[in-house]
Amino acid sequence: MPARRLEVLLPDDVTTREYAAVACGIWALLNAAGMGADSSLRTDDGIDDAELNAAFDEDVQGYPWGP
């Protein structure tokens, strides 16, 4: 079966932290819906995986359940 696609357009001035929060939130929803293993998120050219992961890691430090 062909893959389905969902596009999310964010404002041009979104910060790396905001971008990471949205991406991680979408991923959490995919996992909760049971689609995480068969899905993927593709970032635009304005951010790479390392930046996304670093922003999320920095943000999650303040969560009570964080590392």
PyMOL Python script that loads the backbone (N, CA, C, O; Angstrom):
from pymol import cmd

cmd.read_pdbstr("""\
ATOM      1  N   MET A   1       0.837  -1.168   0.000  1.00  0.00           N
ATOM      2  CA  MET A   1       0.000   0.000   0.000  1.00  0.00           C
ATOM      3  C   MET A   1       0.891   1.243   0.000  1.00  0.00           C
ATOM      4  O   MET A   1       1.871   1.295   0.743  1.00  0.00           O
ATOM      5  N   PRO A   2       0.566   2.240  -0.818  1.00  0.00           N
ATOM      6  CA  PRO A   2       1.369   3.464  -0.824  1.00  0.00           C
ATOM      7  C   PRO A   2       1.265   4.208   0.512  1.00  0.00           C
ATOM      8  O   PRO A   2       0.258   4.120   1.214  1.00  0.00           O
ATOM      9  N   ALA A   3       2.315   4.931   0.836  1.00  0.00           N
ATOM     10  CA  ALA A   3       2.328   5.709   2.080  1.00  0.00           C
ATOM     11  C   ALA A   3       1.371   6.884   1.981  1.00  0.00           C
ATOM     12  O   ALA A   3       1.212   7.474   0.913  1.00  0.00           O
ATOM     13  N   ARG A   4       0.740   7.221   3.082  1.00  0.00           N
ATOM     14  CA  ARG A   4      -0.077   8.426   3.182  1.00  0.00           C
ATOM     15  C   ARG A   4       0.819   9.551   3.662  1.00  0.00           C
ATOM     16  O   ARG A   4       1.851   9.300   4.283  1.00  0.00           O
ATOM     17  N   ARG A   5       0.440  10.779   3.384  1.00  0.00           N
ATOM     18  CA  ARG A   5       1.285  11.919   3.723  1.00  0.00           C
ATOM     19  C   ARG A   5       0.462  12.990   4.422  1.00  0.00           C
ATOM     20  O   ARG A   5      -0.682  13.248   4.048  1.00  0.00           O
ATOM     21  N   LEU A   6       1.051  13.611   5.439  1.00  0.00           N
ATOM     22  CA  LEU A   6       0.449  14.717   6.173  1.00  0.00           C
ATOM     23  C   LEU A   6       1.505  15.809   6.268  1.00  0.00           C
ATOM     24  O   LEU A   6       2.605  15.564   6.763  1.00  0.00           O
ATOM     25  N   GLU A   7       1.186  17.000   5.804  1.00  0.00           N
ATOM     26  CA  GLU A   7       2.154  18.095   5.808  1.00  0.00           C
ATOM     27  C   GLU A   7       1.748  19.136   6.844  1.00  0.00           C
ATOM     28  O   GLU A   7       0.582  19.520   6.934  1.00  0.00           O
ATOM     29  N   VAL A   8       2.724  19.581   7.618  1.00  0.00           N
ATOM     30  CA  VAL A   8       2.517  20.618   8.623  1.00  0.00           C
ATOM     31  C   VAL A   8       3.386  21.806   8.232  1.00  0.00           C
ATOM     32  O   VAL A   8       4.603  21.664   8.112  1.00  0.00           O
ATOM     33  N   LEU A   9       2.790  22.962   8.036  1.00  0.00           N
ATOM     34  CA  LEU A   9       3.542  24.172   7.688  1.00  0.00           C
ATOM     35  C   LEU A   9       3.665  25.050   8.926  1.00  0.00           C
ATOM     36  O   LEU A   9       2.664  25.418   9.542  1.00  0.00           O
ATOM     37  N   LEU A  10       4.892  25.378   9.281  1.00  0.00           N
ATOM     38  CA  LEU A  10       5.169  26.217  10.453  1.00  0.00           C
ATOM     39  C   LEU A  10       5.598  27.605   9.992  1.00  0.00           C
ATOM     40  O   LEU A  10       6.063  27.768   8.864  1.00  0.00           O
ATOM     41  N   PRO A  11       5.444  28.608  10.860  1.00  0.00           N
ATOM     42  CA  PRO A  11       5.886  29.955  10.497  1.00  0.00           C
ATOM     43  C   PRO A  11       7.402  29.991  10.245  1.00  0.00           C
ATOM     44  O   PRO A  11       8.151  29.189  10.803  1.00  0.00           O
ATOM     45  N   ASP A  12       7.834  30.916   9.412  1.00  0.00           N
ATOM     46  CA  ASP A  12       9.261  31.047   9.086  1.00  0.00           C
ATOM     47  C   ASP A  12      10.120  31.360  10.307  1.00  0.00           C
ATOM     48  O   ASP A  12      11.293  30.992  10.350  1.00  0.00           O
ATOM     49  N   ASP A  13       9.547  32.033  11.293  1.00  0.00           N
ATOM     50  CA  ASP A  13      10.346  32.466  12.444  1.00  0.00           C
ATOM     51  C   ASP A  13      10.303  31.483  13.615  1.00  0.00           C
ATOM     52  O   ASP A  13      10.678  31.843  14.731  1.00  0.00           O
ATOM     53  N   VAL A  14       9.854  30.254  13.379  1.00  0.00           N
ATOM     54  CA  VAL A  14       9.809  29.267  14.450  1.00  0.00           C
ATOM     55  C   VAL A  14      11.239  28.963  14.912  1.00  0.00           C
ATOM     56  O   VAL A  14      12.148  28.822  14.094  1.00  0.00           O
ATOM     57  N   THR A  15      11.421  28.864  16.225  1.00  0.00           N
ATOM     58  CA  THR A  15      12.755  28.578  16.766  1.00  0.00           C
ATOM     59  C   THR A  15      13.045  27.077  16.668  1.00  0.00           C
ATOM     60  O   THR A  15      12.144  26.265  16.457  1.00  0.00           O
ATOM     61  N   THR A  16      14.312  26.739  16.826  1.00  0.00           N
ATOM     62  CA  THR A  16      14.694  25.331  16.826  1.00  0.00           C
ATOM     63  C   THR A  16      13.977  24.589  17.945  1.00  0.00           C
ATOM     64  O   THR A  16      13.534  23.457  17.756  1.00  0.00           O
ATOM     65  N   ARG A  17      13.861  25.216  19.100  1.00  0.00           N
ATOM     66  CA  ARG A  17      13.172  24.603  20.244  1.00  0.00           C
ATOM     67  C   ARG A  17      11.704  24.346  19.915  1.00  0.00           C
ATOM     68  O   ARG A  17      11.183  23.269  20.207  1.00  0.00           O
ATOM     69  N   GLU A  18      11.039  25.320  19.316  1.00  0.00           N
ATOM     70  CA  GLU A  18       9.626  25.148  18.944  1.00  0.00           C
ATOM     71  C   GLU A  18       9.469  24.057  17.883  1.00  0.00           C
ATOM     72  O   GLU A  18       8.558  23.233  17.956  1.00  0.00           O
ATOM     73  N   TYR A  19      10.358  24.065  16.912  1.00  0.00           N
ATOM     74  CA  TYR A  19      10.337  23.056  15.848  1.00  0.00           C
ATOM     75  C   TYR A  19      10.468  21.662  16.450  1.00  0.00           C
ATOM     76  O   TYR A  19       9.723  20.748  16.097  1.00  0.00           O
ATOM     77  N   ALA A  20      11.427  21.512  17.364  1.00  0.00           N
ATOM     78  CA  ALA A  20      11.647  20.224  18.021  1.00  0.00           C
ATOM     79  C   ALA A  20      10.429  19.803  18.828  1.00  0.00           C
ATOM     80  O   ALA A  20      10.050  18.631  18.815  1.00  0.00           O
ATOM     81  N   ALA A  21       9.812  20.745  19.530  1.00  0.00           N
ATOM     82  CA  ALA A  21       8.628  20.428  20.328  1.00  0.00           C
ATOM     83  C   ALA A  21       7.488  19.925  19.450  1.00  0.00           C
ATOM     84  O   ALA A  21       6.810  18.961  19.806  1.00  0.00           O
ATOM     85  N   VAL A  22       7.276  20.565  18.320  1.00  0.00           N
ATOM     86  CA  VAL A  22       6.216  20.139  17.399  1.00  0.00           C
ATOM     87  C   VAL A  22       6.539  18.754  16.833  1.00  0.00           C
ATOM     88  O   VAL A  22       5.675  17.878  16.799  1.00  0.00           O
ATOM     89  N   ALA A  23       7.775  18.562  16.392  1.00  0.00           N
ATOM     90  CA  ALA A  23       8.165  17.273  15.815  1.00  0.00           C
ATOM     91  C   ALA A  23       8.018  16.142  16.834  1.00  0.00           C
ATOM     92  O   ALA A  23       7.492  15.079  16.505  1.00  0.00           O
ATOM     93  N   CYS A  24       8.474  16.360  18.052  1.00  0.00           N
ATOM     94  CA  CYS A  24       8.378  15.327  19.083  1.00  0.00           C
ATOM     95  C   CYS A  24       6.924  15.073  19.474  1.00  0.00           C
ATOM     96  O   CYS A  24       6.546  13.937  19.761  1.00  0.00           O
ATOM     97  N   GLY A  25       6.111  16.126  19.486  1.00  0.00           N
ATOM     98  CA  GLY A  25       4.684  15.953  19.770  1.00  0.00           C
ATOM     99  C   GLY A  25       3.997  15.123  18.701  1.00  0.00           C
ATOM    100  O   GLY A  25       3.188  14.250  19.014  1.00  0.00           O
ATOM    101  N   ILE A  26       4.313  15.389  17.450  1.00  0.00           N
ATOM    102  CA  ILE A  26       3.732  14.605  16.348  1.00  0.00           C
ATOM    103  C   ILE A  26       4.184  13.153  16.458  1.00  0.00           C
ATOM    104  O   ILE A  26       3.386  12.236  16.266  1.00  0.00           O
ATOM    105  N   TRP A  27       5.457  12.946  16.765  1.00  0.00           N
ATOM    106  CA  TRP A  27       5.960  11.578  16.890  1.00  0.00           C
ATOM    107  C   TRP A  27       5.253  10.845  18.029  1.00  0.00           C
ATOM    108  O   TRP A  27       4.920   9.667  17.898  1.00  0.00           O
ATOM    109  N   ALA A  28       5.026  11.531  19.134  1.00  0.00           N
ATOM    110  CA  ALA A  28       4.318  10.914  20.263  1.00  0.00           C
ATOM    111  C   ALA A  28       2.904  10.502  19.863  1.00  0.00           C
ATOM    112  O   ALA A  28       2.430   9.436  20.257  1.00  0.00           O
ATOM    113  N   LEU A  29       2.234  11.344  19.080  1.00  0.00           N
ATOM    114  CA  LEU A  29       0.893  10.999  18.610  1.00  0.00           C
ATOM    115  C   LEU A  29       0.922   9.790  17.680  1.00  0.00           C
ATOM    116  O   LEU A  29       0.059   8.917  17.774  1.00  0.00           O
ATOM    117  N   LEU A  30       1.895   9.732  16.791  1.00  0.00           N
ATOM    118  CA  LEU A  30       2.025   8.575  15.903  1.00  0.00           C
ATOM    119  C   LEU A  30       2.222   7.295  16.718  1.00  0.00           C
ATOM    120  O   LEU A  30       1.607   6.269  16.429  1.00  0.00           O
ATOM    121  N   ASN A  31       3.076   7.361  17.727  1.00  0.00           N
ATOM    122  CA  ASN A  31       3.301   6.195  18.578  1.00  0.00           C
ATOM    123  C   ASN A  31       2.045   5.814  19.343  1.00  0.00           C
ATOM    124  O   ASN A  31       1.701   4.635  19.425  1.00  0.00           O
ATOM    125  N   ALA A  32       1.360   6.799  19.902  1.00  0.00           N
ATOM    126  CA  ALA A  32       0.135   6.520  20.662  1.00  0.00           C
ATOM    127  C   ALA A  32      -0.944   5.896  19.775  1.00  0.00           C
ATOM    128  O   ALA A  32      -1.753   5.097  20.244  1.00  0.00           O
ATOM    129  N   ALA A  33      -0.951   6.262  18.504  1.00  0.00           N
ATOM    130  CA  ALA A  33      -1.931   5.713  17.562  1.00  0.00           C
ATOM    131  C   ALA A  33      -1.475   4.375  16.984  1.00  0.00           C
ATOM    132  O   ALA A  33      -2.178   3.786  16.162  1.00  0.00           O
ATOM    133  N   GLY A  34      -0.306   3.890  17.403  1.00  0.00           N
ATOM    134  CA  GLY A  34       0.194   2.609  16.939  1.00  0.00           C
ATOM    135  C   GLY A  34       0.835   2.650  15.563  1.00  0.00           C
ATOM    136  O   GLY A  34       0.981   1.613  14.915  1.00  0.00           O
ATOM    137  N   MET A  35       1.217   3.834  15.112  1.00  0.00           N
ATOM    138  CA  MET A  35       1.793   3.967  13.775  1.00  0.00           C
ATOM    139  C   MET A  35       3.268   4.355  13.786  1.00  0.00           C
ATOM    140  O   MET A  35       3.847   4.570  12.721  1.00  0.00           O
ATOM    141  N   GLY A  36       3.884   4.450  14.945  1.00  0.00           N
ATOM    142  CA  GLY A  36       5.264   4.907  15.039  1.00  0.00           C
ATOM    143  C   GLY A  36       6.264   4.042  14.301  1.00  0.00           C
ATOM    144  O   GLY A  36       7.180   4.558  13.660  1.00  0.00           O
ATOM    145  N   ALA A  37       6.099   2.734  14.385  1.00  0.00           N
ATOM    146  CA  ALA A  37       7.061   1.825  13.761  1.00  0.00           C
ATOM    147  C   ALA A  37       7.024   1.894  12.237  1.00  0.00           C
ATOM    148  O   ALA A  37       8.024   1.612  11.578  1.00  0.00           O
ATOM    149  N   ASP A  38       5.895   2.260  11.686  1.00  0.00           N
ATOM    150  CA  ASP A  38       5.737   2.283  10.228  1.00  0.00           C
ATOM    151  C   ASP A  38       5.713   3.690   9.648  1.00  0.00           C
ATOM    152  O   ASP A  38       5.384   3.868   8.475  1.00  0.00           O
ATOM    153  N   SER A  39       6.057   4.692  10.453  1.00  0.00           N
ATOM    154  CA  SER A  39       5.986   6.081  10.006  1.00  0.00           C
ATOM    155  C   SER A  39       7.361   6.737  10.056  1.00  0.00           C
ATOM    156  O   SER A  39       8.302   6.190  10.631  1.00  0.00           O
ATOM    157  N   SER A  40       7.464   7.907   9.451  1.00  0.00           N
ATOM    158  CA  SER A  40       8.700   8.680   9.518  1.00  0.00           C
ATOM    159  C   SER A  40       8.356  10.161   9.494  1.00  0.00           C
ATOM    160  O   SER A  40       7.320  10.565   8.964  1.00  0.00           O
ATOM    161  N   LEU A  41       9.241  10.965  10.077  1.00  0.00           N
ATOM    162  CA  LEU A  41       9.141  12.423  10.016  1.00  0.00           C
ATOM    163  C   LEU A  41      10.314  12.909   9.185  1.00  0.00           C
ATOM    164  O   LEU A  41      11.446  12.463   9.372  1.00  0.00           O
ATOM    165  N   ARG A  42      10.043  13.811   8.280  1.00  0.00           N
ATOM    166  CA  ARG A  42      11.102  14.400   7.459  1.00  0.00           C
ATOM    167  C   ARG A  42      11.168  15.887   7.751  1.00  0.00           C
ATOM    168  O   ARG A  42      10.179  16.609   7.622  1.00  0.00           O
ATOM    169  N   THR A  43      12.342  16.326   8.144  1.00  0.00           N
ATOM    170  CA  THR A  43      12.521  17.744   8.430  1.00  0.00           C
ATOM    171  C   THR A  43      12.858  18.502   7.151  1.00  0.00           C
ATOM    172  O   THR A  43      13.248  17.904   6.148  1.00  0.00           O
ATOM    173  N   ASP A  44      12.705  19.816   7.198  1.00  0.00           N
ATOM    174  CA  ASP A  44      13.076  20.627   6.043  1.00  0.00           C
ATOM    175  C   ASP A  44      14.578  20.902   6.072  1.00  0.00           C
ATOM    176  O   ASP A  44      15.286  20.393   6.941  1.00  0.00           O
ATOM    177  N   ASP A  45      15.056  21.692   5.142  1.00  0.00           N
ATOM    178  CA  ASP A  45      16.485  21.979   5.054  1.00  0.00           C
ATOM    179  C   ASP A  45      16.971  22.949   6.125  1.00  0.00           C
ATOM    180  O   ASP A  45      18.173  23.191   6.239  1.00  0.00           O
ATOM    181  N   GLY A  46      16.049  23.508   6.914  1.00  0.00           N
ATOM    182  CA  GLY A  46      16.430  24.486   7.922  1.00  0.00           C
ATOM    183  C   GLY A  46      16.898  23.884   9.236  1.00  0.00           C
ATOM    184  O   GLY A  46      17.328  24.615  10.129  1.00  0.00           O
ATOM    185  N   ILE A  47      16.824  22.557   9.372  1.00  0.00           N
ATOM    186  CA  ILE A  47      17.236  21.893  10.614  1.00  0.00           C
ATOM    187  C   ILE A  47      17.698  20.482  10.273  1.00  0.00           C
ATOM    188  O   ILE A  47      17.191  19.861   9.339  1.00  0.00           O
ATOM    189  N   ASP A  48      18.663  19.985  11.036  1.00  0.00           N
ATOM    190  CA  ASP A  48      19.078  18.603  10.832  1.00  0.00           C
ATOM    191  C   ASP A  48      18.799  17.797  12.100  1.00  0.00           C
ATOM    192  O   ASP A  48      18.428  18.361  13.129  1.00  0.00           O
ATOM    193  N   ASP A  49      18.974  16.500  12.024  1.00  0.00           N
ATOM    194  CA  ASP A  49      18.659  15.626  13.154  1.00  0.00           C
ATOM    195  C   ASP A  49      19.421  16.014  14.419  1.00  0.00           C
ATOM    196  O   ASP A  49      18.862  15.984  15.516  1.00  0.00           O
ATOM    197  N   ALA A  50      20.680  16.374  14.271  1.00  0.00           N
ATOM    198  CA  ALA A  50      21.485  16.718  15.443  1.00  0.00           C
ATOM    199  C   ALA A  50      20.906  17.942  16.159  1.00  0.00           C
ATOM    200  O   ALA A  50      20.819  17.959  17.387  1.00  0.00           O
ATOM    201  N   GLU A  51      20.515  18.958  15.397  1.00  0.00           N
ATOM    202  CA  GLU A  51      19.916  20.157  15.999  1.00  0.00           C
ATOM    203  C   GLU A  51      18.580  19.830  16.664  1.00  0.00           C
ATOM    204  O   GLU A  51      18.289  20.298  17.765  1.00  0.00           O
ATOM    205  N   LEU A  52      17.783  19.027  15.983  1.00  0.00           N
ATOM    206  CA  LEU A  52      16.478  18.629  16.515  1.00  0.00           C
ATOM    207  C   LEU A  52      16.648  17.863  17.820  1.00  0.00           C
ATOM    208  O   LEU A  52      15.964  18.150  18.803  1.00  0.00           O
ATOM    209  N   ASN A  53      17.553  16.895  17.834  1.00  0.00           N
ATOM    210  CA  ASN A  53      17.789  16.099  19.040  1.00  0.00           C
ATOM    211  C   ASN A  53      18.362  16.940  20.169  1.00  0.00           C
ATOM    212  O   ASN A  53      17.967  16.775  21.324  1.00  0.00           O
ATOM    213  N   ALA A  54      19.284  17.838  19.854  1.00  0.00           N
ATOM    214  CA  ALA A  54      19.882  18.694  20.888  1.00  0.00           C
ATOM    215  C   ALA A  54      18.834  19.605  21.514  1.00  0.00           C
ATOM    216  O   ALA A  54      18.818  19.789  22.731  1.00  0.00           O
ATOM    217  N   ALA A  55      17.965  20.172  20.694  1.00  0.00           N
ATOM    218  CA  ALA A  55      16.914  21.049  21.216  1.00  0.00           C
ATOM    219  C   ALA A  55      15.961  20.271  22.111  1.00  0.00           C
ATOM    220  O   ALA A  55      15.567  20.757  23.171  1.00  0.00           O
ATOM    221  N   PHE A  56      15.592  19.075  21.696  1.00  0.00           N
ATOM    222  CA  PHE A  56      14.702  18.261  22.513  1.00  0.00           C
ATOM    223  C   PHE A  56      15.387  17.852  23.813  1.00  0.00           C
ATOM    224  O   PHE A  56      14.783  17.941  24.882  1.00  0.00           O
ATOM    225  N   ASP A  57      16.637  17.404  23.734  1.00  0.00           N
ATOM    226  CA  ASP A  57      17.371  16.991  24.935  1.00  0.00           C
ATOM    227  C   ASP A  57      17.492  18.125  25.937  1.00  0.00           C
ATOM    228  O   ASP A  57      17.372  17.909  27.143  1.00  0.00           O
ATOM    229  N   GLU A  58      17.728  19.331  25.443  1.00  0.00           N
ATOM    230  CA  GLU A  58      17.832  20.499  26.329  1.00  0.00           C
ATOM    231  C   GLU A  58      16.486  20.796  26.989  1.00  0.00           C
ATOM    232  O   GLU A  58      16.422  21.091  28.182  1.00  0.00           O
ATOM    233  N   ASP A  59      15.436  20.716  26.218  1.00  0.00           N
ATOM    234  CA  ASP A  59      14.105  21.018  26.743  1.00  0.00           C
ATOM    235  C   ASP A  59      13.629  19.979  27.748  1.00  0.00           C
ATOM    236  O   ASP A  59      13.022  20.335  28.758  1.00  0.00           O
ATOM    237  N   VAL A  60      13.889  18.715  27.492  1.00  0.00           N
ATOM    238  CA  VAL A  60      13.371  17.639  28.328  1.00  0.00           C
ATOM    239  C   VAL A  60      14.042  17.605  29.706  1.00  0.00           C
ATOM    240  O   VAL A  60      13.521  16.978  30.629  1.00  0.00           O
ATOM    241  N   GLN A  61      15.167  18.258  29.849  1.00  0.00           N
ATOM    242  CA  GLN A  61      15.842  18.274  31.153  1.00  0.00           C
ATOM    243  C   GLN A  61      14.970  18.877  32.241  1.00  0.00           C
ATOM    244  O   GLN A  61      15.123  18.531  33.413  1.00  0.00           O
ATOM    245  N   GLY A  62      14.071  19.760  31.883  1.00  0.00           N
ATOM    246  CA  GLY A  62      13.201  20.379  32.877  1.00  0.00           C
ATOM    247  C   GLY A  62      11.950  19.579  33.197  1.00  0.00           C
ATOM    248  O   GLY A  62      11.198  19.952  34.098  1.00  0.00           O
ATOM    249  N   TYR A  63      11.711  18.488  32.480  1.00  0.00           N
ATOM    250  CA  TYR A  63      10.523  17.677  32.726  1.00  0.00           C
ATOM    251  C   TYR A  63      10.736  16.816  33.965  1.00  0.00           C
ATOM    252  O   TYR A  63      11.837  16.311  34.184  1.00  0.00           O
ATOM    253  N   PRO A  64       9.704  16.644  34.772  1.00  0.00           N
ATOM    254  CA  PRO A  64       9.865  15.827  35.978  1.00  0.00           C
ATOM    255  C   PRO A  64      10.214  14.361  35.676  1.00  0.00           C
ATOM    256  O   PRO A  64      10.806  13.679  36.512  1.00  0.00           O
ATOM    257  N   TRP A  65       9.854  13.888  34.500  1.00  0.00           N
ATOM    258  CA  TRP A  65      10.139  12.493  34.135  1.00  0.00           C
ATOM    259  C   TRP A  65      11.386  12.390  33.259  1.00  0.00           C
ATOM    260  O   TRP A  65      11.731  11.305  32.793  1.00  0.00           O
ATOM    261  N   GLY A  66      12.054  13.505  33.037  1.00  0.00           N
ATOM    262  CA  GLY A  66      13.240  13.533  32.177  1.00  0.00           C
ATOM    263  C   GLY A  66      14.431  12.875  32.853  1.00  0.00           C
ATOM    264  O   GLY A  66      14.374  12.510  34.027  1.00  0.00           O
ATOM    265  N   PRO A  67      15.513  12.729  32.093  1.00  0.00           N
ATOM    266  CA  PRO A  67      16.730  12.094  32.630  1.00  0.00           C
ATOM    267  C   PRO A  67      17.380  12.903  33.723  1.00  0.00           C
ATOM    268  O   PRO A  67      18.406  12.495  34.266  1.00  0.00           O
TER     269      PRO A  67
END
""", "prot")
cmd.dss("prot")
cmd.show_as("cartoon", "prot")
cmd.util.cbc("prot")
cmd.orient("prot")
